[in-house]
Structures are given as C-alpha cells and as structure tokens.
C-alpha cells in the first residue's frame, strides 16, 4: 500500500512538472538539454546562433592568457535564447541537407594521374 501511495504521489508530481513545463514554454527542458551538450556541440550551437562565449583575460607577471567560461543555459539572456532557436534551425537545415546522402557519398575518391 505504501508503494502504491508513493507511485501516485510521484505521478502527480510528474503531471504537475509537465504542466509547469508547458506553461513556461518548456524552458526547463531546453535548459537541461543545453546543459547536457558536450563542449564541442555547445560551441557549434553557440557559433551557429551568433553567440560569443564569455571570456576573460588573466594577467600574470610575465604573461597573459584568455580563459573561456563554460556556458550554461542560465547564463544566457532572453535575446541569446531567441538566437539559440535560430541557430538550431540553421543546424537542422544542414542536417537535412546531408540526410539525403548515402554512405558512399562520403568515401574519398582517389584519382590516378597518368
């Protein structure tokens, strides 16, 4: 009986969570998906969106270097989130263009010179 009550409570919380995501434009789904991207995937998406990663210059006594901060969804402002949507559409159009290709289209052809 206790297990059944726990399952019902979990289901109710799940329904409430889904309802909240619908009301908030599924922003939490986007947040978790963005934060789970690998660094290279995140860089590609940010680049396609026209968003520059945050950097800072660190100065030492005899040198300086630039550090790039890891971007998280919560670090983005509303304008950048809108730009992410555009970047996703750009990347999707590239994926769609390559979707019609077959495996042999990616095999490098070597030409013999006489």
Biopython code that builds the backbone (N, CA, C, O; Angstrom):
import numpy as np
from Bio.PDB.StructureBuilder import StructureBuilder

atoms = [
    (1, "UNK", "N", (0.830, -1.194, 0.000)),
    (1, "UNK", "CA", (0.000, 0.000, 0.000)),
    (1, "UNK", "C", (0.869, 1.250, 0.000)),
    (1, "UNK", "O", (0.572, 2.222, -0.694)),
    (2, "UNK", "N", (1.940, 1.218, 0.779)),
    (2, "UNK", "CA", (2.838, 2.366, 0.855)),
    (2, "UNK", "C", (3.496, 2.633, -0.496)),
    (2, "UNK", "O", (3.679, 3.789, -0.878)),
    (3, "UNK", "N", (3.850, 1.578, -1.216)),
    (3, "UNK", "CA", (4.462, 1.711, -2.540)),
    (3, "UNK", "C", (3.467, 2.323, -3.513)),
    (3, "UNK", "O", (3.847, 3.151, -4.342)),
    (4, "UNK", "N", (2.224, 1.937, -3.429)),
    (4, "UNK", "CA", (1.189, 2.483, -4.305)),
    (4, "UNK", "C", (1.009, 3.973, -4.063)),
    (4, "UNK", "O", (0.881, 4.747, -5.012)),
    (5, "UNK", "N", (1.000, 4.373, -2.808)),
    (5, "UNK", "CA", (0.861, 5.791, -2.472)),
    (5, "UNK", "C", (2.066, 6.579, -2.988)),
    (5, "UNK", "O", (1.903, 7.683, -3.506)),
    (6, "UNK", "N", (3.258, 6.031, -2.855)),
    (6, "UNK", "CA", (4.449, 6.701, -3.364)),
    (6, "UNK", "C", (4.384, 6.860, -4.873)),
    (6, "UNK", "O", (4.734, 7.917, -5.398)),
    (7, "UNK", "N", (3.938, 5.821, -5.582)),
    (7, "UNK", "CA", (3.803, 5.891, -7.035)),
    (7, "UNK", "C", (2.787, 6.938, -7.456)),
    (7, "UNK", "O", (3.006, 7.665, -8.425)),
    (8, "UNK", "N", (1.660, 7.021, -6.724)),
    (8, "UNK", "CA", (0.638, 8.016, -7.026)),
    (8, "UNK", "C", (1.170, 9.420, -6.799)),
    (8, "UNK", "O", (0.909, 10.319, -7.600)),
    (9, "UNK", "N", (1.911, 9.618, -5.720)),
    (9, "UNK", "CA", (2.484, 10.938, -5.427)),
    (9, "UNK", "C", (3.506, 11.315, -6.493)),
    (9, "UNK", "O", (3.566, 12.467, -6.922)),
    (10, "UNK", "N", (4.307, 10.346, -6.918)),
    (10, "UNK", "CA", (5.290, 10.596, -7.965)),
    (10, "UNK", "C", (4.603, 10.948, -9.273)),
    (10, "UNK", "O", (5.033, 11.863, -9.975)),
    (11, "UNK", "N", (3.532, 10.222, -9.606)),
    (11, "UNK", "CA", (2.783, 10.517, -10.830)),
    (11, "UNK", "C", (2.167, 11.907, -10.786)),
    (11, "UNK", "O", (2.183, 12.625, -11.786)),
    (12, "UNK", "N", (1.626, 12.290, -9.639)),
    (12, "UNK", "CA", (1.033, 13.623, -9.504)),
    (12, "UNK", "C", (2.098, 14.700, -9.671)),
    (12, "UNK", "O", (1.868, 15.705, -10.343)),
    (13, "UNK", "N", (3.276, 14.490, -9.055)),
    (13, "UNK", "CA", (4.363, 15.456, -9.217)),
    (13, "UNK", "C", (4.808, 15.523, -10.667)),
    (13, "UNK", "O", (5.122, 16.599, -11.175)),
    (14, "UNK", "N", (4.837, 14.388, -11.328)),
    (14, "UNK", "CA", (5.234, 14.335, -12.730)),
    (14, "UNK", "C", (4.246, 15.127, -13.590)),
    (14, "UNK", "O", (4.652, 15.879, -14.475)),
    (15, "UNK", "N", (2.966, 14.956, -13.329)),
    (15, "UNK", "CA", (1.946, 15.699, -14.072)),
    (15, "UNK", "C", (2.085, 17.189, -13.823)),
    (15, "UNK", "O", (1.996, 17.988, -14.755)),
    (16, "UNK", "N", (2.304, 17.567, -12.564)),
    (16, "UNK", "CA", (2.489, 18.986, -12.244)),
    (16, "UNK", "C", (3.734, 19.547, -12.922)),
    (16, "UNK", "O", (3.723, 20.674, -13.419)),
    (17, "UNK", "N", (4.805, 18.762, -12.942)),
    (17, "UNK", "CA", (6.046, 19.186, -13.585)),
    (17, "UNK", "C", (5.821, 19.401, -15.079)),
    (17, "UNK", "O", (6.268, 20.397, -15.647)),
    (18, "UNK", "N", (5.115, 18.445, -15.716)),
    (18, "UNK", "CA", (4.832, 18.577, -17.141)),
    (18, "UNK", "C", (3.958, 19.808, -17.410)),
    (18, "UNK", "O", (4.177, 20.530, -18.382)),
    (19, "UNK", "N", (2.974, 20.039, -16.548)),
    (19, "UNK", "CA", (2.109, 21.202, -16.701)),
    (19, "UNK", "C", (2.914, 22.488, -16.570)),
    (19, "UNK", "O", (2.714, 23.428, -17.340)),
    (20, "UNK", "N", (3.811, 22.535, -15.611)),
    (20, "UNK", "CA", (4.652, 23.716, -15.431)),
    (20, "UNK", "C", (5.535, 23.948, -16.655)),
    (20, "UNK", "O", (5.725, 25.088, -17.079)),
    (21, "UNK", "N", (6.074, 22.867, -17.221)),
    (21, "UNK", "CA", (6.918, 22.998, -18.407)),
    (21, "UNK", "C", (6.121, 23.523, -19.588)),
    (21, "UNK", "O", (6.623, 24.317, -20.384)),
    (22, "UNK", "N", (4.878, 23.077, -19.696)),
    (22, "UNK", "CA", (4.029, 23.574, -20.776)),
    (22, "UNK", "C", (3.756, 25.056, -20.579)),
    (22, "UNK", "O", (3.834, 25.833, -21.530)),
    (23, "UNK", "N", (3.439, 25.453, -19.355)),
    (23, "UNK", "CA", (3.158, 26.863, -19.082)),
    (23, "UNK", "C", (4.381, 27.742, -19.283)),
    (23, "UNK", "O", (4.255, 28.880, -19.734)),
    (24, "UNK", "N", (5.550, 27.238, -18.958)),
    (24, "UNK", "CA", (6.761, 28.050, -19.065)),
    (24, "UNK", "C", (7.452, 27.864, -20.414)),
    (24, "UNK", "O", (8.627, 28.199, -20.565)),
    (25, "UNK", "N", (6.727, 27.334, -21.387)),
    (25, "UNK", "CA", (7.306, 27.187, -22.709)),
    (25, "UNK", "C", (8.380, 26.116, -22.766)),
    (25, "UNK", "O", (9.279, 26.173, -23.605)),
    (26, "UNK", "N", (8.286, 25.138, -21.872)),
    (26, "UNK", "CA", (9.250, 24.037, -21.798)),
    (26, "UNK", "C", (10.678, 24.535, -21.647)),
    (26, "UNK", "O", (11.616, 23.913, -22.147)),
    (27, "UNK", "N", (10.837, 25.638, -20.969)),
    (27, "UNK", "CA", (12.154, 26.224, -20.783)),
    (27, "UNK", "C", (13.078, 25.302, -19.991)),
    (27, "UNK", "O", (14.281, 25.256, -20.249)),
    (28, "UNK", "N", (12.518, 24.566, -19.024)),
    (28, "UNK", "CA", (13.365, 23.683, -18.233)),
    (28, "UNK", "C", (13.865, 22.512, -19.074)),
    (28, "UNK", "O", (14.962, 22.004, -18.842)),
    (29, "UNK", "N", (13.061, 22.080, -20.055)),
    (29, "UNK", "CA", (13.523, 21.033, -20.960)),
    (29, "UNK", "C", (14.683, 21.551, -21.806)),
    (29, "UNK", "O", (15.674, 20.852, -22.017)),
    (30, "UNK", "N", (14.544, 22.777, -22.281)),
    (30, "UNK", "CA", (15.620, 23.381, -23.070)),
    (30, "UNK", "C", (16.860, 23.566, -22.209)),
    (30, "UNK", "O", (17.979, 23.350, -22.676)),
    (31, "UNK", "N", (16.672, 23.962, -20.963)),
    (31, "UNK", "CA", (17.793, 24.168, -20.045)),
    (31, "UNK", "C", (18.569, 22.871, -19.844)),
    (31, "UNK", "O", (19.794, 22.849, -19.954)),
    (32, "UNK", "N", (17.855, 21.801, -19.552)),
    (32, "UNK", "CA", (18.559, 20.543, -19.292)),
    (32, "UNK", "C", (19.209, 20.009, -20.565)),
    (32, "UNK", "O", (20.309, 19.460, -20.508)),
    (33, "UNK", "N", (18.553, 20.160, -21.706)),
    (33, "UNK", "CA", (19.143, 19.692, -22.964)),
    (33, "UNK", "C", (20.404, 20.490, -23.301)),
    (33, "UNK", "O", (21.408, 19.913, -23.719)),
    (34, "UNK", "N", (20.355, 21.807, -23.123)),
    (34, "UNK", "CA", (21.517, 22.652, -23.424)),
    (34, "UNK", "C", (22.675, 22.329, -22.490)),
    (34, "UNK", "O", (23.821, 22.216, -22.926)),
    (35, "UNK", "N", (22.376, 22.182, -21.219)),
    (35, "UNK", "CA", (23.432, 21.926, -20.243)),
    (35, "UNK", "C", (24.054, 20.538, -20.397)),
    (35, "UNK", "O", (25.179, 20.319, -19.946)),
    (36, "UNK", "N", (23.338, 19.591, -21.030)),
    (36, "UNK", "CA", (23.872, 18.247, -21.245)),
    (36, "UNK", "C", (24.730, 18.140, -22.503)),
    (36, "UNK", "O", (25.395, 17.125, -22.708)),
    (37, "UNK", "N", (24.726, 19.180, -23.353)),
    (37, "UNK", "CA", (25.539, 19.122, -24.574)),
    (37, "UNK", "C", (27.011, 19.004, -24.229)),
    (37, "UNK", "O", (27.473, 19.550, -23.228)),
    (38, "UNK", "N", (27.742, 18.287, -25.067)),
    (38, "UNK", "CA", (29.189, 18.207, -24.908)),
    (38, "UNK", "C", (29.776, 19.554, -25.314)),
    (38, "UNK", "O", (29.146, 20.286, -26.078)),
    (39, "UNK", "N", (30.970, 19.902, -24.822)),
    (39, "UNK", "CA", (31.546, 21.221, -25.106)),
    (39, "UNK", "C", (31.615, 21.557, -26.603)),
    (39, "UNK", "O", (31.323, 22.688, -26.991)),
    (40, "UNK", "N", (31.996, 20.596, -27.439)),
    (40, "UNK", "CA", (32.069, 20.857, -28.876)),
    (40, "UNK", "C", (30.703, 21.107, -29.492)),
    (40, "UNK", "O", (30.557, 21.955, -30.373)),
    (41, "UNK", "N", (29.700, 20.365, -29.026)),
    (41, "UNK", "CA", (28.338, 20.557, -29.516)),
    (41, "UNK", "C", (27.804, 21.926, -29.092)),
    (41, "UNK", "O", (27.132, 22.614, -29.860)),
    (42, "UNK", "N", (28.116, 22.298, -27.866)),
    (42, "UNK", "CA", (27.664, 23.591, -27.352)),
    (42, "UNK", "C", (28.328, 24.735, -28.122)),
    (42, "UNK", "O", (27.678, 25.725, -28.458)),
    (43, "UNK", "N", (29.632, 24.589, -28.400)),
    (43, "UNK", "CA", (30.352, 25.604, -29.182)),
    (43, "UNK", "C", (29.754, 25.750, -30.571)),
    (43, "UNK", "O", (29.599, 26.864, -31.069)),
    (44, "UNK", "N", (29.417, 24.619, -31.203)),
    (44, "UNK", "CA", (28.821, 24.635, -32.532)),
    (44, "UNK", "C", (27.471, 25.342, -32.516)),
    (44, "UNK", "O", (27.201, 26.172, -33.383)),
    (45, "UNK", "N", (26.632, 25.031, -31.557)),
    (45, "UNK", "CA", (25.324, 25.668, -31.449)),
    (45, "UNK", "C", (25.459, 27.159, -31.182)),
    (45, "UNK", "O", (24.762, 27.963, -31.801)),
    (46, "UNK", "N", (26.340, 27.535, -30.275)),
    (46, "UNK", "CA", (26.540, 28.951, -29.976)),
    (46, "UNK", "C", (27.061, 29.696, -31.201)),
    (46, "UNK", "O", (26.645, 30.822, -31.473)),
    (47, "UNK", "N", (27.967, 29.068, -31.934)),
    (47, "UNK", "CA", (28.512, 29.686, -33.138)),
    (47, "UNK", "C", (27.430, 29.861, -34.201)),
    (47, "UNK", "O", (27.344, 30.913, -34.835)),
    (48, "UNK", "N", (26.608, 28.835, -34.395)),
    (48, "UNK", "CA", (25.511, 28.922, -35.369)),
    (48, "UNK", "C", (24.487, 29.975, -34.966)),
    (48, "UNK", "O", (23.784, 30.528, -35.812)),
    (49, "UNK", "N", (24.410, 30.244, -33.670)),
    (49, "UNK", "CA", (23.457, 31.225, -33.155)),
    (49, "UNK", "C", (24.028, 32.634, -33.132)),
    (49, "UNK", "O", (23.307, 33.597, -32.870)),
    (50, "UNK", "N", (25.319, 32.756, -33.406)),
    (50, "UNK", "CA", (25.953, 34.071, -33.370)),
    (50, "UNK", "C", (26.239, 34.561, -31.964)),
    (50, "UNK", "O", (26.360, 35.764, -31.736)),
    (51, "UNK", "N", (26.347, 33.642, -31.025)),
    (51, "UNK", "CA", (26.602, 33.996, -29.628)),
    (51, "UNK", "C", (28.070, 33.741, -29.330)),
    (51, "UNK", "O", (28.580, 32.643, -29.554)),
    (52, "UNK", "N", (28.731, 34.749, -28.830)),
    (52, "UNK", "CA", (30.137, 34.592, -28.457)),
    (52, "UNK", "C", (30.225, 34.127, -27.014)),
    (52, "UNK", "O", (29.512, 34.617, -26.138)),
    (53, "UNK", "N", (31.120, 33.166, -26.784)),
    (53, "UNK", "CA", (31.296, 32.681, -25.423)),
    (53, "UNK", "C", (31.971, 33.742, -24.570)),
    (53, "UNK", "O", (32.764, 34.542, -25.064)),
    (54, "UNK", "N", (31.648, 33.739, -23.288)),
    (54, "UNK", "CA", (32.234, 34.703, -22.350)),
    (54, "UNK", "C", (33.703, 34.359, -22.119)),
    (54, "UNK", "O", (34.049, 33.203, -21.875)),
    (55, "UNK", "N", (34.545, 35.356, -22.196)),
    (55, "UNK", "CA", (35.971, 35.153, -21.945)),
    (55, "UNK", "C", (36.467, 36.215, -20.975)),
    (55, "UNK", "O", (35.841, 37.259, -20.790)),
    (56, "UNK", "N", (37.583, 35.925, -20.375)),
    (56, "UNK", "CA", (38.251, 36.895, -19.518)),
    (56, "UNK", "C", (39.748, 36.729, -19.724)),
    (56, "UNK", "O", (40.235, 35.623, -19.959)),
    (57, "UNK", "N", (40.463, 37.823, -19.634)),
    (57, "UNK", "CA", (41.909, 37.779, -19.788)),
    (57, "UNK", "C", (42.537, 37.753, -18.410)),
    (57, "UNK", "O", (42.216, 38.567, -17.544)),
    (58, "UNK", "N", (43.438, 36.803, -18.224)),
    (58, "UNK", "CA", (44.130, 36.649, -16.945)),
    (58, "UNK", "C", (45.573, 37.086, -17.146)),
    (58, "UNK", "O", (46.273, 36.586, -18.026)),
    (59, "UNK", "N", (45.998, 38.012, -16.325)),
    (59, "UNK", "CA", (47.345, 38.558, -16.433)),
    (59, "UNK", "C", (48.234, 37.984, -15.336)),
    (59, "UNK", "O", (47.866, 37.978, -14.162)),
    (60, "UNK", "N", (49.399, 37.505, -15.733)),
    (60, "UNK", "CA", (50.431, 37.078, -14.796)),
    (60, "UNK", "C", (51.559, 38.097, -14.866)),
    (60, "UNK", "O", (51.498, 39.046, -15.648)),
    (61, "UNK", "N", (52.566, 37.905, -14.068)),
    (61, "UNK", "CA", (53.686, 38.839, -14.050)),
    (61, "UNK", "C", (54.370, 38.930, -15.412)),
    (61, "UNK", "O", (54.764, 40.018, -15.831)),
    (62, "UNK", "N", (54.514, 37.820, -16.096)),
    (62, "UNK", "CA", (55.243, 37.837, -17.362)),
    (62, "UNK", "C", (54.437, 37.270, -18.531)),
    (62, "UNK", "O", (55.011, 37.001, -19.586)),
    (63, "UNK", "N", (53.139, 37.083, -18.376)),
    (63, "UNK", "CA", (52.324, 36.582, -19.483)),
    (63, "UNK", "C", (50.858, 36.912, -19.255)),
    (63, "UNK", "O", (50.464, 37.391, -18.192)),
    (64, "UNK", "N", (50.074, 36.646, -20.267)),
    (64, "UNK", "CA", (48.631, 36.783, -20.145)),
    (64, "UNK", "C", (47.984, 35.717, -21.026)),
    (64, "UNK", "O", (48.555, 35.303, -22.035)),
    (65, "UNK", "N", (46.806, 35.284, -20.642)),
    (65, "UNK", "CA", (46.077, 34.325, -21.461)),
    (65, "UNK", "C", (44.588, 34.555, -21.275)),
    (65, "UNK", "O", (44.150, 35.167, -20.301)),
    (66, "UNK", "N", (43.828, 34.055, -22.225)),
    (66, "UNK", "CA", (42.384, 34.219, -22.213)),
    (66, "UNK", "C", (41.728, 32.928, -21.753)),
    (66, "UNK", "O", (42.053, 31.843, -22.235)),
    (67, "UNK", "N", (40.817, 33.058, -20.829)),
    (67, "UNK", "CA", (40.061, 31.910, -20.323)),
    (67, "UNK", "C", (38.631, 32.020, -20.843)),
    (67, "UNK", "O", (38.005, 33.074, -20.729)),
    (68, "UNK", "N", (38.114, 30.934, -21.414)),
    (68, "UNK", "CA", (36.735, 30.891, -21.888)),
    (68, "UNK", "C", (35.883, 30.190, -20.844)),
    (68, "UNK", "O", (36.176, 29.067, -20.434)),
    (69, "UNK", "N", (34.837, 30.861, -20.425)),
    (69, "UNK", "CA", (33.948, 30.324, -19.405)),
    (69, "UNK", "C", (33.003, 29.306, -20.014)),
    (69, "UNK", "O", (32.576, 29.451, -21.160)),
    (70, "UNK", "N", (32.676, 28.277, -19.247)),
    (70, "UNK", "CA", (31.686, 27.302, -19.691)),
    (70, "UNK", "C", (30.317, 27.985, -19.699)),
    (70, "UNK", "O", (29.919, 28.621, -18.723)),
    (71, "UNK", "N", (29.615, 27.841, -20.807)),
    (71, "UNK", "CA", (28.291, 28.458, -20.917)),
    (71, "UNK", "C", (27.233, 27.481, -20.419)),
    (71, "UNK", "O", (27.232, 26.303, -20.777)),
    (72, "UNK", "N", (26.350, 27.988, -19.600)),
    (72, "UNK", "CA", (25.188, 27.235, -19.143)),
    (72, "UNK", "C", (23.949, 28.006, -19.583)),
    (72, "UNK", "O", (24.019, 29.206, -19.851)),
    (73, "UNK", "N", (22.844, 27.330, -19.656)),
    (73, "UNK", "CA", (21.599, 27.935, -20.129)),
    (73, "UNK", "C", (21.223, 29.150, -19.293)),
    (73, "UNK", "O", (20.741, 30.150, -19.825)),
    (74, "UNK", "N", (21.443, 29.065, -17.990)),
    (74, "UNK", "CA", (21.074, 30.170, -17.103)),
    (74, "UNK", "C", (21.946, 31.404, -17.325)),
    (74, "UNK", "O", (21.589, 32.494, -16.880)),
    (75, "UNK", "N", (23.086, 31.251, -18.008)),
    (75, "UNK", "CA", (23.962, 32.383, -18.293)),
    (75, "UNK", "C", (23.479, 33.197, -19.494)),
    (75, "UNK", "O", (23.965, 34.304, -19.726)),
    (76, "UNK", "N", (22.530, 32.659, -20.255)),
    (76, "UNK", "CA", (22.057, 33.319, -21.465)),
    (76, "UNK", "C", (20.931, 34.290, -21.138)),
    (76, "UNK", "O", (20.105, 34.029, -20.263)),
    (77, "UNK", "N", (20.908, 35.412, -21.849)),
    (77, "UNK", "CA", (19.790, 36.344, -21.680)),
    (77, "UNK", "C", (18.693, 35.998, -22.693)),
    (77, "UNK", "O", (18.881, 35.107, -23.522)),
    (78, "UNK", "N", (17.561, 36.687, -22.635)),
    (78, "UNK", "CA", (16.416, 36.359, -23.490)),
    (78, "UNK", "C", (16.744, 36.503, -24.975)),
    (78, "UNK", "O", (16.296, 35.701, -25.794)),
    (79, "UNK", "N", (17.521, 37.519, -25.316)),
    (79, "UNK", "CA", (17.904, 37.727, -26.714)),
    (79, "UNK", "C", (18.757, 36.554, -27.214)),
    (79, "UNK", "O", (18.589, 36.102, -28.346)),
    (80, "UNK", "N", (19.662, 36.069, -26.376)),
    (80, "UNK", "CA", (20.511, 34.945, -26.756)),
    (80, "UNK", "C", (19.707, 33.638, -26.855)),
    (80, "UNK", "O", (20.008, 32.783, -27.688)),
    (81, "UNK", "N", (18.698, 33.491, -26.012)),
    (81, "UNK", "CA", (17.844, 32.299, -26.090)),
    (81, "UNK", "C", (17.071, 32.298, -27.399)),
    (81, "UNK", "O", (16.913, 31.252, -28.028)),
    (82, "UNK", "N", (16.585, 33.470, -27.815)),
    (82, "UNK", "CA", (15.933, 33.568, -29.121)),
    (82, "UNK", "C", (16.910, 33.248, -30.239)),
    (82, "UNK", "O", (16.538, 32.612, -31.225)),
    (83, "UNK", "N", (18.157, 33.682, -30.094)),
    (83, "UNK", "CA", (19.182, 33.389, -31.095)),
    (83, "UNK", "C", (19.483, 31.892, -31.146)),
    (83, "UNK", "O", (19.812, 31.361, -32.206)),
    (84, "UNK", "N", (19.371, 31.207, -29.998)),
    (84, "UNK", "CA", (19.566, 29.750, -29.984)),
    (84, "UNK", "C", (18.559, 29.053, -30.889)),
    (84, "UNK", "O", (18.898, 28.086, -31.570)),
    (85, "UNK", "N", (17.321, 29.542, -30.897)),
    (85, "UNK", "CA", (16.288, 28.957, -31.752)),
    (85, "UNK", "C", (16.688, 29.093, -33.218)),
    (85, "UNK", "O", (16.510, 28.161, -34.002)),
    (86, "UNK", "N", (17.227, 30.249, -33.583)),
    (86, "UNK", "CA", (17.678, 30.465, -34.961)),
    (86, "UNK", "C", (18.855, 29.555, -35.283)),
    (86, "UNK", "O", (18.919, 28.977, -36.369)),
    (87, "UNK", "N", (19.776, 29.429, -34.351)),
    (87, "UNK", "CA", (20.927, 28.558, -34.545)),
    (87, "UNK", "C", (20.523, 27.104, -34.723)),
    (87, "UNK", "O", (21.088, 26.389, -35.551)),
    (88, "UNK", "N", (19.537, 26.668, -33.937)),
    (88, "UNK", "CA", (19.037, 25.301, -34.073)),
    (88, "UNK", "C", (18.429, 25.072, -35.452)),
    (88, "UNK", "O", (18.628, 24.018, -36.055)),
    (89, "UNK", "N", (17.679, 26.072, -35.955)),
    (89, "UNK", "CA", (17.102, 25.946, -37.295)),
    (89, "UNK", "C", (18.197, 25.881, -38.354)),
    (89, "UNK", "O", (18.084, 25.121, -39.316)),
    (90, "UNK", "N", (19.251, 26.669, -38.184)),
    (90, "UNK", "CA", (20.369, 26.634, -39.133)),
    (90, "UNK", "C", (21.039, 25.259, -39.139)),
    (90, "UNK", "O", (21.301, 24.693, -40.200)),
    (91, "UNK", "N", (21.312, 24.733, -37.956)),
    (91, "UNK", "CA", (21.937, 23.412, -37.870)),
    (91, "UNK", "C", (21.018, 22.326, -38.420)),
    (91, "UNK", "O", (21.484, 21.379, -39.053)),
    (92, "UNK", "N", (19.710, 22.460, -38.179)),
    (92, "UNK", "CA", (18.765, 21.470, -38.687)),
    (92, "UNK", "C", (18.736, 21.478, -40.208)),
    (92, "UNK", "O", (18.607, 20.420, -40.825)),
    (93, "UNK", "N", (18.854, 22.651, -40.825)),
    (93, "UNK", "CA", (18.864, 22.702, -42.286)),
    (93, "UNK", "C", (20.121, 22.034, -42.845)),
    (93, "UNK", "O", (20.069, 21.423, -43.912)),
    (94, "UNK", "N", (21.240, 22.140, -42.143)),
    (94, "UNK", "CA", (22.466, 21.453, -42.567)),
    (94, "UNK", "C", (22.277, 19.943, -42.445)),
    (94, "UNK", "O", (22.650, 19.190, -43.344)),
    (95, "UNK", "N", (21.704, 19.511, -41.345)),
    (95, "UNK", "CA", (21.456, 18.081, -41.141)),
    (95, "UNK", "C", (20.510, 17.551, -42.215)),
    (95, "UNK", "O", (20.724, 16.465, -42.753)),
    (96, "UNK", "N", (19.469, 18.315, -42.526)),
    (96, "UNK", "CA", (18.522, 17.890, -43.554)),
    (96, "UNK", "C", (19.192, 17.765, -44.914)),
    (96, "UNK", "O", (18.874, 16.860, -45.685)),
    (97, "UNK", "N", (20.121, 18.674, -45.209)),
    (97, "UNK", "CA", (20.825, 18.623, -46.491)),
    (97, "UNK", "C", (21.668, 17.357, -46.605)),
    (97, "UNK", "O", (21.768, 16.776, -47.686)),
    (98, "UNK", "N", (22.266, 16.931, -45.518)),
    (98, "UNK", "CA", (23.093, 15.736, -45.538)),
    (98, "UNK", "C", (22.281, 14.454, -45.353)),
    (98, "UNK", "O", (22.802, 13.363, -45.582)),
    (99, "UNK", "N", (21.036, 14.562, -44.949)),
    (99, "UNK", "CA", (20.212, 13.381, -44.712)),
    (99, "UNK", "C", (19.949, 12.594, -45.991)),
    (99, "UNK", "O", (19.719, 11.386, -45.938)),
    (100, "UNK", "N", (19.981, 13.262, -47.132)),
    (100, "UNK", "CA", (19.720, 12.572, -48.396)),
    (100, "UNK", "C", (20.960, 11.865, -48.937)),
    (100, "UNK", "O", (20.873, 11.106, -49.903)),
    (101, "UNK", "N", (22.099, 12.112, -48.322)),
    (101, "UNK", "CA", (23.342, 11.482, -48.772)),
    (101, "UNK", "C", (23.373, 10.018, -48.358)),
    (101, "UNK", "O", (22.736, 9.610, -47.387)),
    (102, "UNK", "N", (24.120, 9.255, -49.112)),
    (102, "UNK", "CA", (24.308, 7.845, -48.788)),
    (102, "UNK", "C", (25.741, 7.642, -48.338)),
    (102, "UNK", "O", (26.584, 8.524, -48.500)),
    (103, "UNK", "N", (26.010, 6.480, -47.774)),
    (103, "UNK", "CA", (27.332, 6.208, -47.213)),
    (103, "UNK", "C", (28.441, 6.369, -48.243)),
    (103, "UNK", "O", (29.507, 6.897, -47.924)),
    (104, "UNK", "N", (28.206, 5.920, -49.477)),
    (104, "UNK", "CA", (29.260, 6.015, -50.490)),
    (104, "UNK", "C", (29.536, 7.457, -50.915)),
    (104, "UNK", "O", (30.569, 7.732, -51.526)),
    (105, "UNK", "N", (28.629, 8.378, -50.601)),
    (105, "UNK", "CA", (28.880, 9.786, -50.911)),
    (105, "UNK", "C", (30.021, 10.360, -50.073)),
    (105, "UNK", "O", (30.598, 11.389, -50.423)),
    (106, "UNK", "N", (30.337, 9.698, -48.978)),
    (106, "UNK", "CA", (31.373, 10.189, -48.085)),
    (106, "UNK", "C", (32.697, 9.450, -48.242)),
    (106, "UNK", "O", (33.628, 9.670, -47.466)),
    (107, "UNK", "N", (32.784, 8.588, -49.227)),
    (107, "UNK", "CA", (34.031, 7.863, -49.479)),
    (107, "UNK", "C", (34.926, 8.733, -50.364)),
    (107, "UNK", "O", (34.507, 9.225, -51.412)),
    (108, "UNK", "N", (36.141, 8.904, -49.922)),
    (108, "UNK", "CA", (37.089, 9.730, -50.668)),
    (108, "UNK", "C", (37.518, 9.001, -51.938)),
    (108, "UNK", "O", (37.923, 7.839, -51.912)),
    (109, "UNK", "N", (37.416, 9.712, -53.026)),
    (109, "UNK", "CA", (37.821, 9.131, -54.305)),
    (109, "UNK", "C", (39.259, 9.540, -54.593)),
    (109, "UNK", "O", (39.625, 10.709, -54.472)),
    (110, "UNK", "N", (40.041, 8.585, -54.965)),
    (110, "UNK", "CA", (41.420, 8.881, -55.339)),
    (110, "UNK", "C", (41.532, 8.812, -56.857)),
    (110, "UNK", "O", (41.154, 7.824, -57.487)),
    (111, "UNK", "N", (42.053, 9.871, -57.411)),
    (111, "UNK", "CA", (42.201, 9.929, -58.869)),
    (111, "UNK", "C", (43.632, 9.607, -59.224)),
    (111, "UNK", "O", (44.571, 10.136, -58.630)),
    (112, "UNK", "N", (43.786, 8.737, -60.197)),
    (112, "UNK", "CA", (45.132, 8.365, -60.641)),
    (112, "UNK", "C", (45.546, 9.329, -61.730)),
    (112, "UNK", "O", (44.821, 9.573, -62.695)),
    (113, "UNK", "N", (46.736, 9.868, -61.541)),
    (113, "UNK", "CA", (47.285, 10.777, -62.541)),
    (113, "UNK", "C", (48.189, 9.971, -63.439)),
    (113, "UNK", "O", (49.055, 9.236, -62.963)),
    (114, "UNK", "N", (47.991, 10.108, -64.758)),
    (114, "UNK", "CA", (48.770, 9.299, -65.718)),
    (114, "UNK", "C", (50.150, 9.854, -65.920)),
    (114, "UNK", "O", (50.932, 9.297, -66.691)),
]
sb = StructureBuilder()
sb.init_structure("model")
sb.init_model(0)
sb.init_chain("A")
sb.init_seg("    ")
for serial, (resi, resn, name, xyz) in enumerate(atoms, 1):
    if name == "N":
        sb.init_residue(resn, " ", resi, " ")
    sb.init_atom(name, np.array(xyz, "f"), 0.0, 1.0, " ", f" {name:<3s}", serial, name[0])
structure = sb.get_structure()
